[in-house]
């Protein structure tokens, strides 16, 4: 019996509650074969579009009294976790498989001196025109930046995860073979300040959080499910080539050659490399559509030590 961390991208979860539920039913079908084998599983999911929608909803009500971003992250963990739980429970019930599933509201510790706080880059929430953005920046002390010609958005830092606050609870649940949904959206970012934890306005990359989770629970595999079937070199060119299996040394060379983009595949590759380097175990990057094949090692890019 093994342990797996499965990382689901937030952009793959749909644009509304109904669409998200339908998509997650397909994800659940792919995960069930692992459950049938008795494997222990932690599911980490993204929340970029979803937490943005929550933040925008509060902003629309009253721009001068927005909900703190950490609380918006907690809300997204709850409702996305609910959808994943329900999708899995319904299939397990049909198959008469008795496994408990739990969503854990999860805090992730970051360093308050992380250099990412000096250069916020992660866009969140609604779009504004220049006049609105200047007013919000002055009123709320937010950093507002123009986003791809679509208007101005607030940007926050994306610090690296140091630890998972609820790790002992997660390990205890796994010991009892519960399926755990945790660190949604990369976790609620907290810093330790004068001996207490305090939520902060930041977004932790869910792939780095997934790698940290896999390291902590001693996962046999980290599986990142995304929009493409494989990691590619020369992506979207006539020389495009898929990578079936790759070592850390070879992957580092590809990074130096600039094959992976910062806002796309690079964070996933770096997160997998971090896990493999620390544990000497395997990471897989594959498509959400071919998740079942990825779990059988018949699809996706395998990253080995």
C-alpha positions as CSV (number, residue, x, y, z in Angstrom):
1,X,0.0,0.0,0.0
2,X,1.4,3.4,-1.0
3,X,0.9,7.0,-0.5
4,X,0.1,9.5,-3.2
5,X,-0.2,13.3,-3.4
6,X,-2.5,14.3,-6.3
7,X,-2.4,18.0,-7.3
8,X,-5.3,19.4,-9.3
9,X,-5.1,22.7,-11.1
10,X,-7.6,25.4,-10.2
11,X,-8.2,26.3,-13.9
12,X,-9.4,22.8,-14.5
13,X,-12.2,23.1,-12.0
14,X,-14.7,25.1,-14.0
15,X,-16.1,28.6,-14.0
16,X,-19.1,28.0,-11.7
17,X,-20.3,25.6,-9.1
18,X,-22.3,23.4,-11.5
19,X,-19.5,23.1,-14.0
20,X,-17.0,22.4,-11.3
21,X,-19.0,19.6,-9.8
22,X,-19.3,17.9,-13.2
23,X,-15.6,18.1,-13.9
24,X,-14.8,16.8,-10.5
25,X,-17.0,13.8,-11.0
26,X,-14.7,12.8,-13.9
27,X,-11.6,13.4,-11.6
28,X,-13.2,11.2,-8.9
29,X,-13.7,8.4,-11.4
30,X,-10.0,8.5,-12.3
31,X,-8.9,8.5,-8.6
32,X,-11.2,5.6,-7.5
33,X,-9.0,2.8,-8.9
34,X,-6.3,4.0,-6.5
35,X,-8.7,3.9,-3.7
36,X,-9.9,0.4,-4.7
37,X,-6.3,-0.7,-4.3
38,X,-6.2,0.6,-0.8
39,X,-3.7,3.4,-1.5
40,X,-3.5,6.4,0.9
41,X,-4.2,9.7,-0.9
42,X,-3.9,13.4,-0.2
43,X,-5.6,15.7,-2.8
44,X,-4.3,19.2,-3.2
45,X,-6.2,21.6,-5.5
46,X,-5.7,25.0,-7.0
47,X,-8.1,27.9,-6.4
48,X,-6.9,30.8,-8.5
49,X,-10.1,31.5,-10.4
50,X,-12.3,30.5,-7.5
51,X,-10.6,32.6,-4.8
52,X,-10.6,35.5,-7.3
53,X,-14.4,35.1,-7.7
54,X,-14.9,35.2,-3.9
55,X,-12.6,38.2,-3.5
56,X,-14.4,40.0,-6.4
57,X,-17.8,39.3,-4.9
58,X,-16.9,41.0,-1.6
59,X,-15.2,43.8,-3.5
60,X,-18.4,44.5,-5.5
61,X,-20.4,44.8,-2.3
62,X,-18.1,47.4,-0.7
63,X,-14.7,48.3,-2.1
64,X,-13.8,50.0,1.3
65,X,-14.5,46.9,3.4
66,X,-13.1,43.9,1.6
67,X,-12.8,40.4,3.1
68,X,-9.1,39.6,4.0
69,X,-7.6,37.5,1.4
70,X,-6.6,34.7,3.8
71,X,-10.3,34.3,4.7
72,X,-11.2,34.2,1.0
73,X,-8.7,31.3,0.6
74,X,-10.3,29.5,3.6
75,X,-13.7,29.8,1.9
76,X,-12.5,28.4,-1.3
77,X,-10.9,25.4,0.5
78,X,-14.3,24.7,2.0
79,X,-16.5,24.7,-1.1
80,X,-14.0,23.1,-3.5
81,X,-13.3,20.4,-0.9
82,X,-17.0,19.9,-0.5
83,X,-17.3,19.2,-4.2
84,X,-14.4,16.8,-4.3
85,X,-15.7,15.0,-1.2
86,X,-19.2,14.6,-2.6
87,X,-17.9,13.4,-6.0
88,X,-15.7,10.7,-4.4
89,X,-18.3,9.7,-1.8
90,X,-21.0,9.2,-4.4
91,X,-18.8,6.9,-6.5
92,X,-17.5,4.9,-3.5
93,X,-21.1,4.5,-2.3
94,X,-22.1,3.0,-5.6
95,X,-19.1,0.6,-5.5
96,X,-19.7,-0.2,-1.8
97,X,-16.2,0.9,-0.8
98,X,-16.0,2.0,2.8
99,X,-13.4,4.8,3.0
100,X,-13.8,8.1,4.9
101,X,-13.0,11.4,3.1
102,X,-12.3,14.7,4.9
103,X,-11.5,18.2,3.8
104,X,-9.1,19.9,6.2
105,X,-8.8,23.7,6.3
106,X,-5.1,24.0,6.0
107,X,-2.6,26.8,7.0
108,X,0.8,26.8,5.4
109,X,3.7,28.6,7.0
110,X,5.8,31.0,5.0
111,X,8.8,33.2,5.9
112,X,7.7,36.8,6.6
113,X,11.1,37.8,5.2
114,X,10.7,35.8,2.0
115,X,12.0,38.1,-0.9
116,X,8.7,37.5,-2.8
117,X,7.1,40.0,-0.5
118,X,9.3,42.7,-2.0
119,X,8.0,42.1,-5.5
120,X,4.3,41.0,-5.6
121,X,3.5,39.3,-8.9
122,X,0.3,37.2,-8.4
123,X,-2.8,38.9,-9.8
124,X,-6.1,38.4,-7.8
125,X,-9.6,39.7,-7.9
126,X,-11.4,42.1,-10.2
127,X,-10.2,44.3,-13.0
128,X,-10.3,48.1,-12.6
129,X,-9.6,51.1,-14.8
130,X,-6.6,53.4,-14.0
131,X,-8.6,55.9,-11.9
132,X,-10.2,53.1,-9.8
133,X,-6.9,51.3,-9.3
134,X,-5.2,54.5,-8.1
135,X,-8.0,55.1,-5.6
136,X,-7.8,51.5,-4.3
137,X,-4.0,51.6,-4.1
138,X,-4.2,54.8,-2.0
139,X,-7.2,53.8,0.1
140,X,-6.1,50.2,0.9
141,X,-2.3,50.4,0.4
142,X,-2.6,47.7,-2.3
143,X,-0.1,47.1,-5.2
144,X,-2.1,47.5,-8.4
145,X,-0.6,46.5,-11.8
146,X,-1.9,46.5,-15.4
147,X,-2.7,42.9,-16.5
148,X,-2.4,42.0,-20.2
149,X,-4.3,45.0,-21.5
150,X,-7.4,44.0,-19.6
151,X,-7.2,46.6,-16.9
152,X,-5.6,46.9,-13.5
153,X,-5.7,44.2,-10.8
154,X,-4.3,43.9,-7.3
155,X,-1.1,41.8,-7.1
156,X,0.1,39.9,-4.0
157,X,3.3,38.0,-3.1
158,X,3.8,34.3,-3.8
159,X,6.1,33.1,-1.1
160,X,7.5,29.6,-0.8
161,X,5.9,27.1,1.7
162,X,8.0,26.2,4.7
163,X,5.8,23.9,6.7
164,X,2.2,22.8,6.9
165,X,0.6,23.7,10.3
166,X,-1.9,20.8,10.3
167,X,0.6,18.2,9.3
168,X,0.2,16.0,12.4
169,X,-3.6,15.9,11.8
170,X,-3.0,14.9,8.2
171,X,-0.6,12.2,9.2
172,X,-3.1,10.9,11.8
173,X,-5.9,10.8,9.2
174,X,-3.7,8.9,6.8
175,X,-2.7,6.3,9.5
176,X,-6.5,5.6,9.7
177,X,-6.6,5.4,5.8
178,X,-8.8,8.4,5.4
179,X,-8.6,10.2,2.1
180,X,-7.5,13.7,2.8
181,X,-8.2,16.9,0.8
182,X,-5.8,19.5,2.2
183,X,-3.7,22.6,1.4
184,X,-6.3,23.8,-1.1
185,X,-5.1,26.7,-3.2
186,X,-1.6,26.1,-1.9
187,X,-2.9,26.5,1.7
188,X,-3.8,29.6,3.7
189,X,-0.6,31.6,4.0
190,X,0.4,32.4,7.5
191,X,3.5,33.9,9.2
192,X,4.6,33.4,12.8
193,X,4.6,36.8,14.5
194,X,5.5,37.1,18.1
195,X,4.6,33.5,18.8
196,X,1.3,33.5,17.0
197,X,0.1,32.6,13.5
198,X,-1.3,35.4,11.4
199,X,-2.9,35.2,8.0
200,X,-1.4,37.4,5.3
201,X,-2.4,38.6,1.8
202,X,-0.5,36.2,-0.4
203,X,-0.9,33.2,-2.7
204,X,1.2,30.1,-2.3
205,X,1.7,28.2,-5.5
206,X,-0.3,25.0,-5.1
207,X,2.4,22.9,-6.9
208,X,5.1,24.0,-4.4
209,X,2.6,23.3,-1.6
210,X,1.9,19.8,-3.1
211,X,5.6,19.1,-3.2
212,X,5.9,20.1,0.5
213,X,2.9,17.9,1.4
214,X,4.4,15.0,-0.5
215,X,7.7,15.5,1.3
216,X,6.0,15.7,4.8
217,X,3.8,12.6,4.4
218,X,6.7,10.6,2.7
219,X,4.6,10.1,-0.4
220,X,5.7,7.4,-2.9
221,X,4.7,9.7,-5.7
222,X,3.7,13.2,-6.4
223,X,1.3,13.5,-9.3
224,X,0.6,16.9,-10.8
225,X,-2.5,16.9,-13.1
226,X,-2.6,19.8,-15.5
227,X,-3.9,20.7,-19.1
228,X,-1.2,18.9,-21.1
229,X,-0.4,15.2,-21.5
230,X,3.3,15.5,-21.1
231,X,6.1,18.0,-20.4
232,X,7.5,19.2,-23.7
233,X,10.7,20.7,-24.9
234,X,10.4,23.2,-27.8
235,X,6.7,23.5,-26.9
236,X,4.4,24.8,-29.6
237,X,7.1,24.7,-32.3
238,X,7.8,22.3,-35.2
239,X,10.5,20.7,-33.1
240,X,8.1,20.0,-30.2
241,X,9.1,16.8,-28.3
242,X,7.4,15.1,-25.4
243,X,9.4,13.9,-22.4
244,X,8.4,10.5,-21.2
245,X,11.0,10.0,-18.5
246,X,13.7,12.3,-17.3
247,X,16.3,12.6,-14.6
248,X,17.0,15.7,-12.5
249,X,20.3,16.4,-14.3
250,X,18.6,16.4,-17.7
251,X,15.7,18.5,-16.5
252,X,18.1,21.1,-15.1
253,X,19.7,21.3,-18.5
254,X,16.3,21.9,-20.1
255,X,15.6,24.7,-17.6
256,X,18.9,26.3,-18.4
257,X,18.0,26.2,-22.1
258,X,14.7,28.1,-21.3
259,X,12.3,25.4,-22.4
260,X,9.7,26.1,-19.6
261,X,7.8,29.3,-19.0
262,X,7.6,31.0,-15.6
263,X,3.8,31.4,-15.6
264,X,3.1,27.9,-17.0
265,X,5.2,24.7,-16.8
266,X,8.3,26.0,-14.9
267,X,6.7,26.0,-11.4
268,X,5.4,22.5,-11.8
269,X,8.7,21.2,-13.0
270,X,10.6,23.0,-10.2
271,X,8.1,21.7,-7.6
272,X,8.6,18.1,-8.8
273,X,12.3,18.5,-8.9
274,X,12.3,19.7,-5.3
275,X,10.3,16.6,-4.2
276,X,12.4,14.2,-6.1
277,X,15.7,15.7,-4.9
278,X,14.7,15.6,-1.3
279,X,13.1,12.1,-1.3
280,X,14.6,10.3,-4.3
281,X,11.1,9.2,-5.2
282,X,9.1,9.8,-8.4
283,X,7.0,12.7,-9.6
284,X,4.6,12.7,-12.6
285,X,3.2,15.6,-14.6
286,X,0.2,14.5,-16.7
287,X,-3.1,15.7,-18.0
288,X,-6.3,15.7,-16.0
289,X,-8.1,14.0,-18.8
290,X,-5.6,11.0,-18.7
291,X,-5.3,10.8,-14.9
292,X,-6.3,7.2,-14.7
293,X,-3.5,6.3,-17.2
294,X,-1.0,8.5,-15.3
295,X,-1.8,6.6,-12.1
296,X,-0.9,3.4,-13.9
297,X,2.3,5.0,-15.2
298,X,1.1,4.7,-18.8
299,X,0.8,8.4,-19.4
300,X,2.6,11.6,-18.4
301,X,6.2,12.7,-17.8
302,X,8.0,10.7,-15.1
303,X,10.7,12.7,-13.2
304,X,13.2,10.5,-11.4
305,X,16.3,11.0,-9.4
